[in-house]
Amino acid sequence: MPRDLGFDWTSMDWDKLKIFHAAAEAGSFTHAGEQLGLSQSAVSRQVSALEQDLAVVLFHRHARGLILTEQGELLFRTAHEVFTRLEGVRIKLADSRERPTGELKVTTTTGIGVHWLTPKLGEFTDLYPDIKLTLITTDEELDLGMRHADVGIRLRLPTQPDLIQRKLFSVHFHAYAAPDYLKRFGTPHSFEDLDSHRLLILGGSDVPPNLQDTRWLLSGAGRDGKEPRTPHLVITNILGILRACQAGIGIALLPDYIVEEGGELIQLFSQDSNISLDAYFVYPEELKSVSRVQVFRDFLVAKAQRWRF
């Protein structure tokens, strides 16, 4: 703001300035009072007090209304510019609340990330173009508390006490094989028949404990306390297991959502495999009021309601 009027602007009474600005725009104290919900005399007193503070006359007062003095014109132009800018900032702040912005790092398992979540992200980015998404697909559980990612979809309840969780859906697993495999090695009709078949297993040091149940083909299906079966092939990635199964290399325990509808893989056994894992959306407590986290959570919950696997 200018210092031409010889006034300390840091001590400006913004209420008085607002009333002066309204009076200058309205052309009378009466009309300004109507706009501000004040009496004519209250508006007049505030303007007079501002004139005393600035030691200048701001209006020529006439029976027909108010006319700005040269000093009043200078103050009005400056005040108008300030109020216009403040209104612009207010609109931007309101808009930022309504339209979330910023970076959001999402982590989830490779299977869910590639097969379920990725195809839906185009819709989310259309809805919220100012949110910059990064999707990290890994079967390792990244530390959300250390901000290795902001939010995650996990196949078990979080063990960290400061994480908020929201259940999304349950992931069910069944045994699958390709027609070429069954043509070559025959179709197992019972769990015990798996003893003579080639089994594809998710394994490796990076497989978290909750995914160890996917080794059910080795030690659960029809073994009844016997020594676990020996895997034909161990792969550390669920997509690798899927591809190997599709290639006819062996039988695999796969989550139903990852098996394409109308694909060639055939589900084995009429018995329920009883293998299922609950999927949760998790995020740190301190992010619960962050708008980009809130809208992403609501988006996932809405999509999870259509889960049918």
C-alpha positions as CSV (number, residue, x, y, z in Angstrom):
1,M,0.0,0.0,0.0
2,P,1.2,3.6,-0.6
3,R,2.5,5.8,2.2
4,D,1.6,9.1,0.6
5,L,-1.0,9.8,3.2
6,G,1.5,9.7,6.0
7,F,-0.2,6.9,7.9
8,D,1.1,3.8,9.5
9,W,-0.7,1.1,7.4
10,T,0.3,-1.7,9.8
11,S,-2.2,-0.2,12.3
12,M,-5.0,0.2,9.8
13,D,-8.5,-0.5,11.1
14,W,-9.8,-2.8,8.4
15,D,-13.4,-2.4,9.6
16,K,-13.2,1.4,9.0
17,L,-11.6,0.8,5.6
18,K,-14.3,-1.6,4.6
19,I,-17.0,0.9,5.6
20,F,-15.2,3.7,3.7
21,H,-15.0,1.5,0.6
22,A,-18.7,0.7,0.8
23,A,-19.6,4.4,1.2
24,A,-17.4,5.4,-1.8
25,E,-19.0,2.7,-4.0
26,A,-22.6,3.5,-2.8
27,G,-22.2,7.3,-3.0
28,S,-23.9,7.9,0.3
29,F,-23.7,6.9,4.0
30,T,-27.4,5.7,3.9
31,H,-26.9,3.3,1.0
32,A,-23.7,2.0,2.5
33,G,-25.4,1.4,5.8
34,E,-28.1,-0.6,4.1
35,Q,-25.5,-2.8,2.4
36,L,-23.6,-3.3,5.6
37,G,-26.5,-3.6,8.0
38,L,-25.5,-0.4,9.9
39,S,-27.2,2.8,10.5
40,Q,-26.4,6.0,8.5
41,S,-25.0,7.6,11.6
42,A,-22.7,4.6,12.4
43,V,-21.3,4.7,8.9
44,S,-20.7,8.4,9.1
45,R,-18.9,8.1,12.5
46,Q,-16.6,5.3,11.2
47,V,-15.7,7.4,8.1
48,S,-15.0,10.4,10.2
49,A,-12.9,8.4,12.6
50,L,-10.8,7.1,9.6
51,E,-10.4,10.7,8.4
52,Q,-9.0,11.6,11.8
53,D,-6.7,8.6,11.8
54,L,-5.3,9.6,8.3
55,A,-5.5,13.4,9.0
56,V,-7.1,13.9,5.6
57,V,-10.6,14.6,4.3
58,L,-11.9,11.7,2.2
59,F,-15.3,13.0,1.1
60,H,-16.9,16.2,0.0
61,R,-20.3,15.9,1.7
62,H,-23.2,17.3,-0.2
63,A,-27.0,17.1,0.2
64,R,-27.2,14.8,-2.9
65,G,-24.4,12.5,-1.7
66,L,-20.7,12.0,-1.4
67,I,-17.9,13.0,-3.7
68,L,-14.4,11.6,-3.1
69,T,-11.6,14.1,-2.6
70,E,-8.3,13.6,-4.3
71,Q,-6.9,11.8,-1.2
72,G,-10.2,9.9,-0.9
73,E,-9.8,8.7,-4.6
74,L,-6.3,7.5,-3.9
75,L,-7.4,5.5,-0.8
76,F,-10.4,4.1,-2.6
77,R,-8.4,2.8,-5.6
78,T,-5.9,1.2,-3.2
79,A,-8.6,-0.3,-1.0
80,H,-10.5,-1.5,-4.0
81,E,-7.4,-3.3,-5.3
82,V,-6.7,-4.9,-1.9
83,F,-10.3,-6.1,-1.4
84,T,-10.4,-7.5,-4.9
85,R,-7.2,-9.4,-4.4
86,L,-8.5,-10.7,-1.0
87,E,-11.7,-11.9,-2.6
88,G,-9.7,-13.7,-5.2
89,V,-7.6,-15.4,-2.5
90,R,-10.8,-16.4,-0.7
91,I,-12.2,-17.9,-3.9
92,K,-9.0,-19.9,-4.5
93,L,-9.0,-21.1,-0.9
94,A,-12.6,-22.2,-1.1
95,D,-11.8,-23.9,-4.5
96,S,-8.9,-25.7,-3.0
97,R,-11.2,-27.2,-0.4
98,E,-13.7,-28.2,-2.9
99,R,-11.1,-29.5,-5.5
100,P,-8.4,-31.4,-3.6
101,T,-4.9,-30.9,-4.9
102,G,-1.4,-32.2,-4.2
103,E,0.6,-35.5,-4.5
104,L,-0.8,-38.8,-3.3
105,K,1.3,-41.9,-3.2
106,V,-0.7,-45.1,-3.1
107,T,0.7,-48.6,-2.4
108,T,-0.9,-51.9,-2.8
109,T,-0.1,-55.5,-3.8
110,T,0.9,-56.2,-7.4
111,G,-2.2,-58.2,-8.2
112,I,-4.7,-55.7,-6.9
113,G,-2.8,-52.7,-8.2
114,V,-2.4,-54.0,-11.7
115,H,-5.7,-55.9,-12.2
116,W,-8.3,-54.1,-10.1
117,L,-7.1,-50.6,-9.2
118,T,-5.2,-49.3,-12.3
119,P,-8.2,-49.6,-14.7
120,K,-10.2,-47.4,-12.3
121,L,-7.6,-44.6,-11.9
122,G,-8.5,-42.9,-15.1
123,E,-12.0,-42.1,-13.7
124,F,-10.4,-40.8,-10.5
125,T,-8.0,-38.5,-12.3
126,D,-10.8,-37.2,-14.4
127,L,-12.7,-36.3,-11.3
128,Y,-9.7,-34.8,-9.5
129,P,-7.2,-33.6,-12.1
130,D,-5.3,-31.6,-9.5
131,I,-4.3,-34.7,-7.5
132,K,-1.0,-36.1,-8.8
133,L,-1.2,-39.9,-8.2
134,T,1.7,-42.3,-7.9
135,L,0.8,-46.0,-7.7
136,I,3.4,-48.2,-6.0
137,T,2.7,-51.9,-6.6
138,T,4.7,-54.3,-4.4
139,D,3.9,-57.2,-2.1
140,E,6.1,-55.6,0.5
141,E,4.3,-53.5,3.1
142,L,5.7,-50.1,2.9
143,D,6.0,-48.0,6.1
144,L,3.2,-45.4,5.8
145,G,4.4,-43.8,9.1
146,M,7.7,-43.0,7.4
147,R,5.9,-41.7,4.4
148,H,7.2,-44.3,2.0
149,A,3.6,-44.0,0.7
150,D,0.7,-42.0,1.9
151,V,-2.1,-44.6,1.8
152,G,-2.4,-48.3,1.0
153,I,-4.6,-51.2,0.2
154,R,-3.5,-54.2,2.2
155,L,-4.6,-57.8,2.5
156,R,-4.7,-57.8,6.3
157,L,-5.4,-55.5,9.2
158,P,-2.5,-53.0,9.8
159,T,-0.2,-53.8,12.7
160,Q,0.8,-50.2,13.2
161,P,-1.5,-48.7,16.0
162,D,-1.6,-45.2,14.4
163,L,-3.1,-46.4,11.1
164,I,-6.8,-46.0,10.3
165,Q,-8.3,-48.9,8.3
166,R,-11.5,-49.3,6.3
167,K,-12.5,-52.8,5.0
168,L,-13.0,-52.8,1.2
169,F,-13.8,-56.4,0.3
170,S,-12.7,-60.0,0.7
171,V,-10.4,-61.7,-1.8
172,H,-11.2,-65.4,-2.5
173,F,-8.7,-67.9,-3.9
174,H,-9.3,-71.1,-5.9
175,A,-7.2,-73.6,-7.8
176,Y,-6.9,-73.0,-11.5
177,A,-5.3,-74.8,-14.5
178,A,-5.0,-74.2,-18.2
179,P,-6.8,-76.6,-20.6
180,D,-3.4,-77.5,-22.2
181,Y,-2.1,-78.6,-18.8
182,L,-5.2,-80.7,-18.0
183,K,-5.1,-82.3,-21.4
184,R,-1.5,-83.3,-20.8
185,F,-1.6,-84.3,-17.2
186,G,-5.3,-85.0,-16.5
187,T,-7.8,-83.3,-14.3
188,P,-7.5,-83.7,-10.5
189,H,-10.9,-84.7,-9.0
190,S,-9.9,-84.6,-5.4
191,F,-7.3,-82.7,-3.3
192,E,-5.4,-86.0,-2.8
193,D,-4.9,-86.1,-6.6
194,L,-2.7,-83.1,-6.3
195,D,0.1,-85.3,-5.1
196,S,0.8,-86.3,-8.7
197,H,0.5,-82.8,-10.2
198,R,2.8,-79.9,-10.9
199,L,2.1,-77.0,-8.4
200,L,2.9,-73.4,-8.9
201,I,3.6,-71.6,-5.7
202,L,4.0,-67.9,-4.6
203,G,7.2,-67.8,-2.6
204,G,10.4,-66.0,-1.7
205,S,11.6,-63.8,1.1
206,D,9.5,-60.9,0.1
207,V,6.2,-62.7,0.5
208,P,4.5,-61.3,3.7
209,P,3.2,-63.8,6.3
210,N,-0.5,-63.1,5.4
211,L,0.2,-64.4,1.9
212,Q,1.7,-67.6,3.1
213,D,-1.8,-69.1,3.0
214,T,-1.5,-69.1,-0.7
215,R,0.8,-72.2,-0.2
216,W,-2.3,-74.1,0.7
217,L,-1.8,-76.4,-2.4
218,L,1.4,-77.7,-0.7
219,S,0.3,-78.3,2.9
220,G,-3.4,-77.8,3.2
221,A,-5.3,-79.5,0.3
222,G,-5.7,-83.1,1.3
223,R,-2.5,-83.4,3.2
224,D,-4.0,-83.9,6.7
225,G,-0.8,-83.5,8.6
226,K,1.4,-85.2,6.0
227,E,4.6,-83.7,4.7
228,P,4.0,-80.7,2.4
229,R,4.1,-81.4,-1.4
230,T,7.1,-80.2,-3.3
231,P,6.4,-77.3,-5.7
232,H,7.1,-77.6,-9.3
233,L,7.9,-73.9,-9.7
234,V,8.2,-71.1,-7.1
235,I,7.6,-67.5,-8.4
236,T,7.8,-64.4,-6.2
237,N,5.1,-62.4,-8.0
238,I,1.4,-63.2,-8.4
239,L,1.4,-62.1,-12.0
240,G,4.2,-64.5,-12.7
241,I,2.1,-67.3,-11.2
242,L,-0.8,-66.3,-13.4
243,R,1.3,-66.3,-16.5
244,A,2.8,-69.6,-15.7
245,C,-0.6,-71.1,-15.1
246,Q,-1.9,-69.7,-18.4
247,A,1.1,-71.2,-20.1
248,G,0.1,-74.7,-18.9
249,I,3.1,-75.1,-16.6
250,G,1.1,-76.2,-13.6
251,I,-1.8,-75.7,-11.2
252,A,-2.0,-72.5,-9.2
253,L,-4.0,-71.1,-6.3
254,L,-5.1,-67.7,-7.7
255,P,-7.3,-64.9,-6.5
256,D,-10.6,-65.0,-8.4
257,Y,-10.4,-61.3,-9.4
258,I,-7.1,-61.9,-11.3
259,V,-8.6,-64.6,-13.6
260,E,-10.1,-62.9,-16.6
261,E,-13.7,-63.6,-17.3
262,G,-14.0,-65.7,-20.4
263,G,-10.4,-66.7,-20.2
264,E,-9.1,-70.2,-20.7
265,L,-8.2,-71.0,-17.1
266,I,-10.4,-73.6,-15.5
267,Q,-11.4,-73.6,-11.8
268,L,-10.8,-76.9,-10.2
269,F,-12.7,-78.7,-7.4
270,S,-16.2,-78.2,-6.4
271,Q,-15.1,-77.9,-2.8
272,D,-14.5,-74.4,-1.4
273,S,-10.8,-73.8,-0.9
274,N,-11.6,-71.8,2.2
275,I,-8.8,-69.4,1.4
276,S,-9.8,-65.7,1.6
277,L,-8.1,-62.5,2.6
278,D,-9.7,-59.2,3.6
279,A,-8.6,-56.1,1.8
280,Y,-8.3,-52.8,3.8
281,F,-7.7,-49.2,2.8
282,V,-5.2,-47.8,5.4
283,Y,-3.7,-44.4,6.1
284,P,-2.0,-42.6,9.0
285,E,-4.1,-40.8,11.6
286,E,-2.6,-37.5,10.8
287,L,-3.9,-37.6,7.2
288,K,-7.5,-38.2,8.1
289,S,-8.5,-34.6,7.4
290,V,-6.5,-34.2,4.2
291,S,-9.0,-33.8,1.4
292,R,-7.1,-35.8,-1.3
293,V,-7.0,-38.7,1.1
294,Q,-10.7,-38.4,1.9
295,V,-11.8,-38.3,-1.8
296,F,-9.6,-41.2,-2.7
297,R,-11.0,-43.2,0.3
298,D,-14.6,-42.4,-0.8
299,F,-13.8,-43.4,-4.4
300,L,-12.4,-46.7,-3.4
301,V,-15.3,-47.5,-1.0
302,A,-17.7,-46.8,-3.8
303,K,-15.8,-49.0,-6.2
304,A,-15.5,-51.8,-3.6
305,Q,-19.3,-52.0,-3.3
306,R,-19.2,-53.4,-6.8
307,W,-16.7,-56.1,-5.9
308,R,-18.1,-59.5,-7.1
309,F,-15.2,-61.9,-6.8
